[in-house]
Amino acid sequence: MLSCELKTGEGIPPEIMPRIFDPYFTTKPVKEGTGLGLAIVHGIVKNSGGFIKVKSQVGKGTTFEIFFPLINPPQAKESSSTLSQEKGKGERILLLEDDEQNLKALSEALTFLEYQVRACSTCEEALLNFFADPQNYDLAILDLLLPGGRGDLVAQILKETRPDLPIILLTGFKDKIQSEFIEKILYKPISLNELAKAIRELLEQVSQRKKIHFS
């Protein structure tokens, strides 16, 4: 294993140590932190076959040790092959995410997977783009919590016009969400392979329904 070490800061109190990798958990003031930094790092390291060790002492600092495999195991090659098979065919995706960094990362990931992306940061922007041409989209990916709205409510509005539109809901909360307007829920942080697989599964389901309908 390859490791790297970083020691800085004022230390982490023991009572919050178990939560530091939780999505949206932050000790920063409102509007100064999203609580996604360590969650994203943890997801990347885990998906790379590594792990993180944390040592901290209040007043002295924190040490993060990140361990990565020096050689990719055989299953990693299989995973890469699987990922290449999960790429899109130019389908059009409506993406709604209010966090600028997450929106950019997701948009780039979807473009890499060979989808056409309409990236929106507000409910109003997403709805305006959708209703300009409701048939222009093959799938929608919506964040759950948004300024002035919720992704599951946006999903309901989309479905009233396009009942056949598959919708993926993104959330960092593990609370059970039930909605007849959502086909799949993905929990942040999300790996590229997980996202690619979910999209292909839903698009293939739509394709199969269309074949049955016209046969």
ZANU-34346 format. One line per 10 residues: their letters; for each residue x, y, z of N, C-alpha, C. Coordinates in nm, 2 decimals, always signed. Layout:
// ZANU-34346
A) X:Y:Z:X:Y:Z:X:Y:Z; ...
//
This chain:
// ZANU-34346
MLSCELKTGE) +0.08:-0.12:+0.00:+0.00:+0.00:+0.00:+0.09:+0.13:+0.00; +0.04:+0.23:-0.07:+0.11:+0.36:-0.07:+0.03:+0.45:+0.02; +0.10:+0.52:+0.11:+0.04:+0.61:+0.21:+0.09:+0.75:+0.19; +0.00:+0.85:+0.23:+0.04:+0.99:+0.23:-0.01:+1.04:+0.36; +0.05:+1.15:+0.42:+0.02:+1.20:+0.55:+0.01:+1.35:+0.55; -0.09:+1.40:+0.61:-0.11:+1.54:+0.63:-0.15:+1.58:+0.77; -0.08:+1.67:+0.83:-0.11:+1.71:+0.97:-0.12:+1.86:+0.98; -0.23:+1.91:+1.02:-0.25:+2.05:+1.03:-0.38:+2.08:+1.12; -0.41:+2.20:+1.14:-0.53:+2.24:+1.21:-0.52:+2.24:+1.36; -0.63:+2.25:+1.43:-0.63:+2.26:+1.57:-0.68:+2.13:+1.64
GIPPEIMPRI) -0.71:+2.03:+1.57:-0.75:+1.90:+1.63:-0.90:+1.89:+1.62; -0.95:+1.76:+1.63:-1.09:+1.73:+1.62:-1.14:+1.68:+1.75; -1.24:+1.74:+1.81:-1.30:+1.69:+1.94:-1.35:+1.55:+1.93; -1.32:+1.46:+2.03:-1.36:+1.32:+2.02:-1.51:+1.30:+1.99; -1.60:+1.39:+2.04:-1.74:+1.36:+2.02:-1.79:+1.38:+1.88; -1.71:+1.45:+1.80:-1.76:+1.46:+1.66:-1.67:+1.38:+1.56; -1.57:+1.31:+1.61:-1.48:+1.23:+1.53:-1.56:+1.12:+1.45; -1.66:+1.05:+1.51:-1.74:+0.95:+1.43:-1.82:+1.01:+1.31; -1.84:+1.14:+1.30:-1.92:+1.20:+1.20:-1.84:+1.27:+1.09; -1.71:+1.28:+1.10:-1.64:+1.36:+1.01:-1.65:+1.33:+0.86
FDPYFTTKPV) -1.68:+1.20:+0.83:-1.70:+1.16:+0.69:-1.84:+1.16:+0.65; -1.93:+1.20:+0.73:-2.08:+1.20:+0.69:-2.10:+1.32:+0.60; -2.17:+1.29:+0.49:-2.21:+1.40:+0.39:-2.29:+1.51:+0.47; -2.25:+1.64:+0.44:-2.32:+1.76:+0.49:-2.29:+1.78:+0.64; -2.21:+1.71:+0.70:-2.17:+1.74:+0.84:-2.05:+1.84:+0.84; -2.07:+1.95:+0.90:-1.97:+2.05:+0.91:-1.98:+2.13:+1.04; -1.86:+2.18:+1.08:-1.86:+2.27:+1.20:-1.84:+2.41:+1.16; -1.84:+2.44:+1.03:-1.82:+2.58:+0.99:-1.95:+2.65:+1.00; -1.95:+2.79:+1.00:-2.07:+2.86:+1.00:-2.15:+2.84:+0.88; -2.28:+2.88:+0.88:-2.37:+2.87:+0.76:-2.31:+2.94:+0.64
KEGTGLGLAI) -2.32:+2.88:+0.53:-2.27:+2.94:+0.40:-2.12:+2.94:+0.39; -2.05:+2.88:+0.49:-1.90:+2.88:+0.48:-1.85:+2.74:+0.46; -1.94:+2.64:+0.45:-1.89:+2.50:+0.43:-2.01:+2.41:+0.39; -1.99:+2.32:+0.30:-2.10:+2.23:+0.26:-2.09:+2.09:+0.34; -1.98:+2.06:+0.40:-1.97:+1.93:+0.47:-1.95:+1.82:+0.38; -1.91:+1.84:+0.25:-1.89:+1.74:+0.15:-1.75:+1.70:+0.13; -1.65:+1.79:+0.17:-1.51:+1.77:+0.14:-1.46:+1.63:+0.18; -1.47:+1.60:+0.31:-1.42:+1.47:+0.36:-1.50:+1.36:+0.31; -1.63:+1.38:+0.29:-1.72:+1.27:+0.24:-1.67:+1.23:+0.10; -1.64:+1.33:+0.02:-1.60:+1.30:-0.12:-1.46:+1.23:-0.12
VHGIVKNSGG) -1.37:+1.28:-0.04:-1.24:+1.22:-0.03:-1.25:+1.07:+0.01; -1.34:+1.05:+0.11:-1.36:+0.91:+0.16:-1.41:+0.82:+0.05; -1.51:+0.88:-0.02:-1.57:+0.80:-0.13:-1.46:+0.76:-0.24; -1.38:+0.86:-0.28:-1.28:+0.84:-0.38:-1.18:+0.73:-0.33; -1.13:+0.75:-0.21:-1.03:+0.66:-0.16:-1.09:+0.51:-0.15; -1.21:+0.50:-0.10:-1.27:+0.37:-0.08:-1.29:+0.31:-0.22; -1.34:+0.38:-0.32:-1.36:+0.33:-0.45:-1.23:+0.29:-0.52; -1.12:+0.35:-0.47:-0.99:+0.31:-0.53:-0.93:+0.19:-0.46; -1.00:+0.13:-0.37:-0.95:+0.02:-0.30:-0.86:+0.06:-0.18; -0.87:+0.18:-0.13:-0.78:+0.23:-0.02:-0.87:+0.25:+0.11
FIKVKSQVGK) -0.80:+0.31:+0.20:-0.87:+0.34:+0.33:-0.80:+0.46:+0.40; -0.86:+0.52:+0.50:-0.81:+0.63:+0.57:-0.80:+0.61:+0.72; -0.69:+0.65:+0.78:-0.67:+0.64:+0.92:-0.66:+0.79:+0.97; -0.73:+0.81:+1.08:-0.73:+0.95:+1.14:-0.69:+0.95:+1.28; -0.59:+1.04:+1.31:-0.54:+1.05:+1.45:-0.55:+1.20:+1.48; -0.61:+1.24:+1.60:-0.63:+1.38:+1.63:-0.62:+1.41:+1.77; -0.56:+1.52:+1.81:-0.55:+1.57:+1.94:-0.59:+1.71:+1.95; -0.69:+1.75:+2.03:-0.73:+1.89:+2.03:-0.62:+1.98:+2.08; -0.60:+2.08:+2.00:-0.49:+2.18:+2.04:-0.36:+2.15:+1.97; -0.35:+2.03:+1.91:-0.22:+1.99:+1.85:-0.23:+1.96:+1.70
GTTFEIFFPL) -0.35:+1.92:+1.66:-0.37:+1.90:+1.51:-0.42:+1.76:+1.48; -0.44:+1.73:+1.35:-0.50:+1.61:+1.31:-0.41:+1.55:+1.20; -0.40:+1.42:+1.20:-0.32:+1.34:+1.10:-0.42:+1.25:+1.02; -0.42:+1.27:+0.89:-0.49:+1.18:+0.80:-0.39:+1.10:+0.72; -0.40:+0.97:+0.74:-0.32:+0.88:+0.66:-0.41:+0.81:+0.56; -0.37:+0.83:+0.43:-0.45:+0.78:+0.32:-0.37:+0.67:+0.25; -0.43:+0.55:+0.24:-0.36:+0.43:+0.19:-0.42:+0.39:+0.06; -0.33:+0.37:-0.05:-0.38:+0.33:-0.18:-0.30:+0.20:-0.22; -0.36:+0.11:-0.29:-0.29:+0.00:-0.34:-0.18:+0.04:-0.44; -0.07:-0.02:-0.44:+0.04:+0.01:-0.53:+0.01:-0.05:-0.67
INPPQAKESS) -0.06:-0.16:-0.67:-0.09:-0.23:-0.79:-0.24:-0.26:-0.80; -0.30:-0.22:-0.91:-0.45:-0.25:-0.92:-0.47:-0.40:-0.92; -0.56:-0.44:-0.84:-0.60:-0.58:-0.83:-0.68:-0.62:-0.96; -0.69:-0.75:-0.99:-0.76:-0.79:-1.11:-0.90:-0.74:-1.12; -0.97:-0.73:-1.01:-1.11:-0.69:-1.02:-1.12:-0.54:-1.06; -1.01:-0.46:-1.04:-1.01:-0.32:-1.08:-1.02:-0.31:-1.23; -0.94:-0.40:-1.30:-0.95:-0.40:-1.45:-1.09:-0.44:-1.50; -1.15:-0.54:-1.43:-1.28:-0.58:-1.46:-1.38:-0.46:-1.45; -1.36:-0.38:-1.34:-1.45:-0.27:-1.31:-1.43:-0.16:-1.42; -1.31:-0.14:-1.47:-1.29:-0.04:-1.58:-1.36:-0.09:-1.70
STLSQEKGKG) -1.35:-0.22:-1.73:-1.42:-0.27:-1.85:-1.57:-0.26:-1.84; -1.62:-0.28:-1.72:-1.76:-0.27:-1.70:-1.81:-0.13:-1.72; -1.72:-0.03:-1.67:-1.76:+0.11:-1.68:-1.77:+0.15:-1.82; -1.67:+0.10:-1.91:-1.67:+0.14:-2.05:-1.80:+0.09:-2.12; -1.86:-0.02:-2.07:-1.98:-0.07:-2.13:-2.10:+0.01:-2.08; -2.09:+0.09:-1.98:-2.20:+0.16:-1.92:-2.21:+0.30:-1.98; -2.13:+0.33:-2.08:-2.13:+0.47:-2.13:-2.26:+0.49:-2.22; -2.30:+0.62:-2.23:-2.42:+0.65:-2.30:-2.41:+0.65:-2.45; -2.52:+0.68:-2.51:-2.53:+0.69:-2.66:-2.58:+0.83:-2.70; -2.54:+0.93:-2.63:-2.58:+1.06:-2.66:-2.71:+1.10:-2.61
ERILLLEDDE) -2.77:+1.03:-2.51:-2.90:+1.06:-2.46:-2.89:+1.20:-2.38; -3.00:+1.26:-2.37:-3.01:+1.40:-2.31:-3.05:+1.39:-2.17; -2.97:+1.45:-2.08:-3.00:+1.45:-1.93:-3.02:+1.59:-1.88; -3.13:+1.60:-1.80:-3.15:+1.73:-1.73:-3.10:+1.71:-1.59; -3.00:+1.79:-1.55:-2.93:+1.78:-1.43:-2.96:+1.90:-1.34; -3.01:+1.88:-1.22:-3.04:+1.99:-1.12:-2.96:+1.97:-0.99; -2.87:+2.06:-0.96:-2.78:+2.05:-0.84:-2.74:+2.19:-0.81; -2.77:+2.24:-0.68:-2.75:+2.38:-0.65:-2.60:+2.41:-0.61; -2.53:+2.31:-0.57:-2.39:+2.33:-0.53:-2.30:+2.34:-0.65; -2.23:+2.45:-0.67:-2.16:+2.48:-0.79:-2.05:+2.37:-0.82
QNLKALSEAL) -1.98:+2.33:-0.72:-1.87:+2.23:-0.74:-1.93:+2.10:-0.78; -2.04:+2.06:-0.71:-2.10:+1.93:-0.74:-2.16:+1.93:-0.88; -2.22:+2.05:-0.91:-2.29:+2.06:-1.05:-2.18:+2.04:-1.16; -2.07:+2.11:-1.14:-1.96:+2.10:-1.23:-1.90:+1.95:-1.24; -1.88:+1.89:-1.13:-1.83:+1.75:-1.12:-1.92:+1.66:-1.19; -2.05:+1.67:-1.16:-2.15:+1.58:-1.22:-2.17:+1.60:-1.37; -2.17:+1.73:-1.41:-2.18:+1.76:-1.55:-2.06:+1.70:-1.63; -1.94:+1.71:-1.57:-1.82:+1.66:-1.64:-1.82:+1.51:-1.64; -1.87:+1.45:-1.54:-1.88:+1.30:-1.53:-1.98:+1.25:-1.64; -2.09:+1.32:-1.65:-2.20:+1.28:-1.75:-2.15:+1.30:-1.89
TFLEYQVRAC) -2.07:+1.41:-1.91:-2.02:+1.43:-2.04:-1.91:+1.32:-2.08; -1.83:+1.29:-1.98:-1.73:+1.18:-2.00:-1.80:+1.05:-2.04; -1.92:+1.03:-1.98:-2.00:+0.90:-2.01:-2.08:+0.92:-2.14; -2.05:+1.03:-2.21:-2.11:+1.05:-2.35:-2.25:+1.08:-2.35; -2.30:+1.15:-2.25:-2.44:+1.20:-2.25:-2.44:+1.35:-2.28; -2.55:+1.40:-2.33:-2.57:+1.54:-2.35:-2.63:+1.60:-2.22; -2.57:+1.70:-2.16:-2.62:+1.75:-2.03:-2.67:+1.89:-2.03; -2.78:+1.91:-1.97:-2.84:+2.05:-1.95:-2.82:+2.07:-1.80; -2.72:+2.14:-1.75:-2.69:+2.16:-1.61:-2.77:+2.28:-1.56; -2.84:+2.26:-1.45:-2.92:+2.37:-1.39:-2.89:+2.38:-1.24
STCEEALLNF) -2.89:+2.50:-1.18:-2.86:+2.52:-1.04:-2.98:+2.56:-0.96; -3.09:+2.59:-1.02:-3.21:+2.62:-0.95:-3.33:+2.55:-1.00; -3.44:+2.53:-0.92:-3.56:+2.46:-0.96:-3.62:+2.54:-1.08; -3.62:+2.67:-1.07:-3.68:+2.75:-1.18:-3.61:+2.73:-1.31; -3.47:+2.73:-1.31:-3.40:+2.71:-1.43:-3.42:+2.57:-1.49; -3.43:+2.47:-1.41:-3.46:+2.34:-1.46:-3.60:+2.33:-1.52; -3.70:+2.38:-1.45:-3.83:+2.38:-1.51:-3.85:+2.46:-1.64; -3.78:+2.57:-1.64:-3.79:+2.65:-1.77:-3.73:+2.58:-1.88; -3.61:+2.51:-1.86:-3.55:+2.44:-1.97:-3.63:+2.32:-2.01; -3.69:+2.25:-1.91:-3.78:+2.13:-1.94:-3.90:+2.17:-2.02
FADPQNYDLA) -3.97:+2.27:-1.97:-4.10:+2.30:-2.04:-4.08:+2.37:-2.17; -3.96:+2.42:-2.20:-3.93:+2.47:-2.33:-3.94:+2.37:-2.44; -3.91:+2.24:-2.40:-3.93:+2.12:-2.49:-3.92:+2.00:-2.41; -4.04:+1.96:-2.35:-4.04:+1.84:-2.26:-3.99:+1.71:-2.32; -4.00:+1.70:-2.45:-3.96:+1.58:-2.52:-3.81:+1.57:-2.55; -3.74:+1.68:-2.51:-3.60:+1.69:-2.54:-3.51:+1.62:-2.44; -3.57:+1.55:-2.34:-3.49:+1.49:-2.24:-3.52:+1.34:-2.23; -3.42:+1.26:-2.20:-3.43:+1.12:-2.19:-3.43:+1.07:-2.04; -3.38:+1.16:-1.95:-3.37:+1.12:-1.81:-3.34:+1.25:-1.73; -3.38:+1.25:-1.61:-3.35:+1.37:-1.52:-3.28:+1.32:-1.39
ILDLLLPGGR) -3.18:+1.40:-1.35:-3.11:+1.37:-1.22:-3.13:+1.50:-1.14; -3.19:+1.48:-1.02:-3.23:+1.59:-0.94:-3.17:+1.58:-0.79; -3.11:+1.68:-0.74:-3.07:+1.68:-0.60:-3.19:+1.70:-0.52; -3.19:+1.64:-0.39:-3.31:+1.65:-0.31:-3.33:+1.79:-0.25; -3.24:+1.84:-0.18:-3.26:+1.97:-0.11:-3.20:+2.08:-0.19; -3.28:+2.18:-0.22:-3.25:+2.29:-0.31:-3.30:+2.42:-0.25; -3.24:+2.53:-0.28:-3.29:+2.66:-0.23:-3.43:+2.69:-0.28; -3.53:+2.70:-0.20:-3.66:+2.73:-0.24:-3.74:+2.61:-0.30; -3.69:+2.49:-0.28:-3.76:+2.38:-0.34:-3.69:+2.24:-0.30; -3.75:+2.14:-0.35:-3.70:+2.00:-0.33:-3.71:+1.92:-0.46
GDLVAQILKE) -3.61:+1.84:-0.48:-3.60:+1.76:-0.60:-3.72:+1.67:-0.62; -3.77:+1.61:-0.51:-3.88:+1.52:-0.53:-4.01:+1.59:-0.57; -4.02:+1.72:-0.54:-4.14:+1.80:-0.58:-4.12:+1.84:-0.73; -4.00:+1.87:-0.77:-3.97:+1.90:-0.91:-4.00:+1.77:-0.99; -3.96:+1.65:-0.94:-3.99:+1.53:-1.01:-4.14:+1.51:-1.04; -4.22:+1.55:-0.94:-4.37:+1.53:-0.96:-4.41:+1.62:-1.07; -4.36:+1.74:-1.08:-4.40:+1.84:-1.18:-4.36:+1.78:-1.32; -4.24:+1.73:-1.33:-4.19:+1.67:-1.46:-4.28:+1.56:-1.50; -4.31:+1.47:-1.41:-4.39:+1.35:-1.44:-4.53:+1.38:-1.49; -4.58:+1.49:-1.44:-4.72:+1.53:-1.48:-4.72:+1.56:-1.63
TRPDLPIILL) -4.61:+1.60:-1.69:-4.60:+1.62:-1.83:-4.54:+1.50:-1.91; -4.44:+1.44:-1.84:-4.37:+1.33:-1.90:-4.37:+1.21:-1.81; -4.48:+1.13:-1.80:-4.49:+1.02:-1.71:-4.38:+0.91:-1.74; -4.33:+0.91:-1.86:-4.23:+0.81:-1.91:-4.09:+0.85:-1.87; -4.07:+0.97:-1.82:-3.93:+1.03:-1.80:-3.87:+0.96:-1.68; -3.76:+0.88:-1.69:-3.70:+0.82:-1.57:-3.62:+0.93:-1.49; -3.64:+0.92:-1.36:-3.58:+1.03:-1.27:-3.49:+0.96:-1.16; -3.37:+1.02:-1.14:-3.28:+0.98:-1.03:-3.28:+1.09:-0.93; -3.29:+1.06:-0.81:-3.28:+1.16:-0.70:-3.15:+1.14:-0.63; -3.08:+1.25:-0.61:-2.95:+1.25:-0.53:-2.97:+1.30:-0.39
TGFKDKIQSE) -2.91:+1.24:-0.29:-2.92:+1.29:-0.16:-2.81:+1.25:-0.07; -2.77:+1.33:+0.02:-2.66:+1.29:+0.12:-2.72:+1.24:+0.25; -2.85:+1.23:+0.26:-2.92:+1.19:+0.38:-2.97:+1.04:+0.36; -2.95:+0.97:+0.47:-2.99:+0.82:+0.46:-3.14:+0.80:+0.50; -3.21:+0.90:+0.53:-3.35:+0.89:+0.56:-3.43:+0.82:+0.44; -3.52:+0.74:+0.48:-3.60:+0.67:+0.37:-3.69:+0.77:+0.30; -3.68:+0.77:+0.17:-3.76:+0.86:+0.09:-3.85:+0.78:+0.00; -3.98:+0.81:+0.00:-4.08:+0.74:-0.08:-4.14:+0.83:-0.17; -4.14:+0.80:-0.30:-4.20:+0.89:-0.40:-4.23:+0.81:-0.52; -4.36:+0.81:-0.57:-4.40:+0.74:-0.69:-4.34:+0.80:-0.81
FIEKILYKPI) -4.28:+0.92:-0.80:-4.23:+0.99:-0.91:-4.08:+0.97:-0.93; -4.01:+0.89:-0.85:-3.87:+0.87:-0.85:-3.84:+0.72:-0.88; -3.76:+0.69:-0.98:-3.73:+0.56:-1.02:-3.61:+0.50:-0.93; -3.52:+0.59:-0.90:-3.40:+0.55:-0.83:-3.34:+0.66:-0.74; -3.29:+0.62:-0.62:-3.23:+0.71:-0.53:-3.08:+0.67:-0.51; -2.99:+0.77:-0.53:-2.85:+0.75:-0.51:-2.80:+0.84:-0.40; -2.72:+0.78:-0.31:-2.68:+0.85:-0.19:-2.53:+0.90:-0.21; -2.51:+1.02:-0.18:-2.38:+1.09:-0.19:-2.29:+1.04:-0.08; -2.16:+1.03:-0.10:-2.09:+1.05:-0.23:-2.11:+0.93:-0.33; -2.12:+0.96:-0.46:-2.15:+0.87:-0.56:-2.03:+0.84:-0.65
SLNELAKAIR) -2.01:+0.71:-0.67:-1.90:+0.67:-0.76:-1.94:+0.69:-0.90; -1.85:+0.71:-0.99:-1.88:+0.72:-1.14:-1.94:+0.59:-1.19; -1.89:+0.48:-1.14:-1.95:+0.35:-1.19:-2.09:+0.33:-1.14; -2.12:+0.37:-1.02:-2.26:+0.36:-0.97:-2.35:+0.45:-1.04; -2.31:+0.57:-1.08:-2.39:+0.67:-1.15:-2.42:+0.61:-1.29; -2.31:+0.57:-1.36:-2.32:+0.51:-1.49:-2.42:+0.39:-1.50; -2.41:+0.30:-1.40:-2.49:+0.18:-1.40:-2.64:+0.22:-1.38; -2.66:+0.31:-1.29:-2.80:+0.35:-1.26:-2.87:+0.41:-1.38; -2.79:+0.50:-1.45:-2.85:+0.57:-1.57:-2.88:+0.46:-1.68; -2.78:+0.37:-1.71:-2.81:+0.28:-1.81:-2.92:+0.18:-1.78
ELLEQVSQRK) -2.94:+0.14:-1.66:-3.05:+0.05:-1.62:-3.18:+0.12:-1.65; -3.20:+0.25:-1.61:-3.32:+0.32:-1.63:-3.35:+0.34:-1.78; -3.25:+0.38:-1.85:-3.27:+0.40:-2.00:-3.30:+0.27:-2.07; -3.24:+0.16:-2.03:-3.27:+0.03:-2.09:-3.42:-0.01:-2.06; -3.46:+0.02:-1.94:-3.60:-0.01:-1.90:-3.70:+0.06:-1.99; -3.67:+0.19:-2.01:-3.76:+0.27:-2.10:-3.75:+0.22:-2.24; -3.64:+0.18:-2.29:-3.62:+0.12:-2.42:-3.70:-0.01:-2.44; -3.70:-0.09:-2.34:-3.77:-0.22:-2.34:-3.92:-0.19:-2.34; -3.97:-0.10:-2.26:-4.11:-0.06:-2.26:-4.16:-0.02:-2.40; -4.08:+0.06:-2.46:-4.11:+0.11:-2.60:-4.12:+0.00:-2.70
KIHFS) -4.03:-0.10:-2.69:-4.03:-0.21:-2.78:-4.16:-0.29:-2.76; -4.20:-0.31:-2.63:-4.32:-0.39:-2.60:-4.44:-0.32:-2.65; -4.44:-0.19:-2.64:-4.56:-0.10:-2.68:-4.58:-0.11:-2.83; -4.47:-0.11:-2.91:-4.48:-0.10:-3.05:-4.48:-0.24:-3.12; -4.46:-0.35:-3.04:-4.46:-0.48:-3.09:-4.60:-0.54:-3.11
//
